[in-house]
Amino acid sequence: MDIKKGILAVSFGSTCDRAREEEIEGIEKDWTKAFPEYTLRRAFTSNIVCERLKERGIHVQKVPEALEDFRKEGYTHIWVQPTHLIRGEEYDRLRGEITKWEDRFSFLKLGEPLLVQEEDYDTVVTIMKERFLMREGEVCIFMGHGTYHQANRVYEKIEKLLEKEDERKYYMATVEGIPSLEDILALLDREGKVRKVTLVPFMLVAGEHAIKDMAGEEETSWKNRCRSHGYEVECFLQGMGSYEEIRSFYRRKCRKCLGGIFYGISVGPGAGGNLTLDAVARIRKCEVLAVPRTGSEHTIALSIVQRAGKQLDEMFGDGYGDYMGLEDKEVLYLDFLMTKDDKARKRIYSQLVKKITAFLEAGKNVGMIVLGDVTIYATVSYLSEPIRRAGFEVTLLPGVSSFCACGAVLGKSLTTMSKPLHIIPAGYEGMQESLELPGSKVLMKSGKNLPETKRILKEMGLYERASMVKDCGMDSEEICWGLDEDTERNSYFTTIVIPENGKE
């Protein structure tokens, strides 16, 4: 199949020619230059803006029109990257629209707006503060659009970030929603330390809101409301899209959209049937399957996925034999180093991150399959954060944890009502103190530490009622209702369950 790739740059839009040309087109030109192998086109989400421009003989497509043109011209892979600042009402509508078109392209992906992750807020706030350095007796008030949508908390979050300053010189206010300009002016009046106020749009474009609501000559404009409180006022009529630092950040957002997604996928313990529907769907979407191993033969997670594929075929018949597309996937083996040498482990993690990000940079989705659940003693935890910091999207899919599966195999409830549950790695230096805490206990990774663990349990009076499962869900599964039933076979996947106060 011939692949034709396109980027749809989606903005709210603006009827102000200067703002549209300098700020929206500026970002689009950056993307065209940075990603020359893609065809870039534009669409606006504001129907009102599109209609007003049409009346002036300027045609800008709406999202459905642009996608339909891409489809008619044989484009197969489309990346939709918005220039919206927040996940607000406009972004929600865009996401709903994109969903309707997913089955009309081989690949269709929606990127994220400017402010999503914690680091996004820190980056953008720092850029804006460094752009507008205030002297003694001066403050800067950023004008955000604001919304009655729940996304207004973005502006409240920024205001709280600015509140942390020792000598406050920056504030966030909105045209609609909170915080309001009057709240800030009341605060400045009480303190009585400010003589000058600088008003700056916290918007992609300095359009009508900036020209009229902020800097207009009407009595209700922000400029005149600040003046009525006795402050000298200066207005900046440039949108954030005109700042190179913000454009650079938007390039990173677009690159992230074009890159593959890293999935941390829980496969459960042992049995392929513990794979969730979400996990099956994401594995199907991945071109690369990253498989952890600590030796050439230790690929248990992959064998679980393969078993799940066979179960799908048995349950649903022909056509499901390779439903997850395992035969077509590239397998990337991740060789982890089992050592307590922190430097050596970090060196290996760094090497593995580079291998994974090479695929992500090529636009391929990578699914790292992990035994049990991705959030519990999982190798994915060492790689996901560095990959996220490298600018790629990371999604973790939960699954059946090994200790929950062990509880089910034993027919024991791990905890009830308000009773606590303690998950303890066997061999942990504070294991004995942890065993003294109220509530049920689960001892994981008990294999090589089993003799010492048994000794401690006997001393503490917990031995008689403890149960144990080795290799839960695997062909070699071994259930010990009491620890005296132990065959002494060593297994890394050994879990001991101790009910609350020895009671089931």
ABEGO torsion letter per residue (X at the ends): XBBBBBBBBBBAEBABAAAAAAAAAAAAAAAAAABAABBBBBBBABAAAAAAAAAAGBBBBBAAAAAAAAAAAGBABBBBBBABABBBAAAAAAAAAAAAAAAABABBBBBBBABABAAAAAAAAAAAAAABBBBBGBBBBBBBAEBABAAAAAAAAAAAAAAABABBABBBBBABEOBBAAAAAAAAAAAGABABBBBBBBBABBBAAAAAAAABABAABAAAAAAAAGBBBBBBBBBAAABAAAAAAAAAAAAAAABBBBBBBBAEBGBAAABBAAAAAAAAABABBBBBBABAABBAAAAAAAAAAAAAAAAAEBGAAAAAGAAABBBBBBBBBBBABAAAAAAAAAAAAAAAAAAAAAGBBBBBBBBEBAABGBAAAAAAAAAAAAGBBBBBBBBBBAAAAAAAAAGBBABBEABBBBBBBBGBAAAAAAAABBEBBBBBGABAAAAAAAAAAAAAGAAAABBBBBGBGBAABBBBABAAABAGBBBABBBBBBBBGGBX
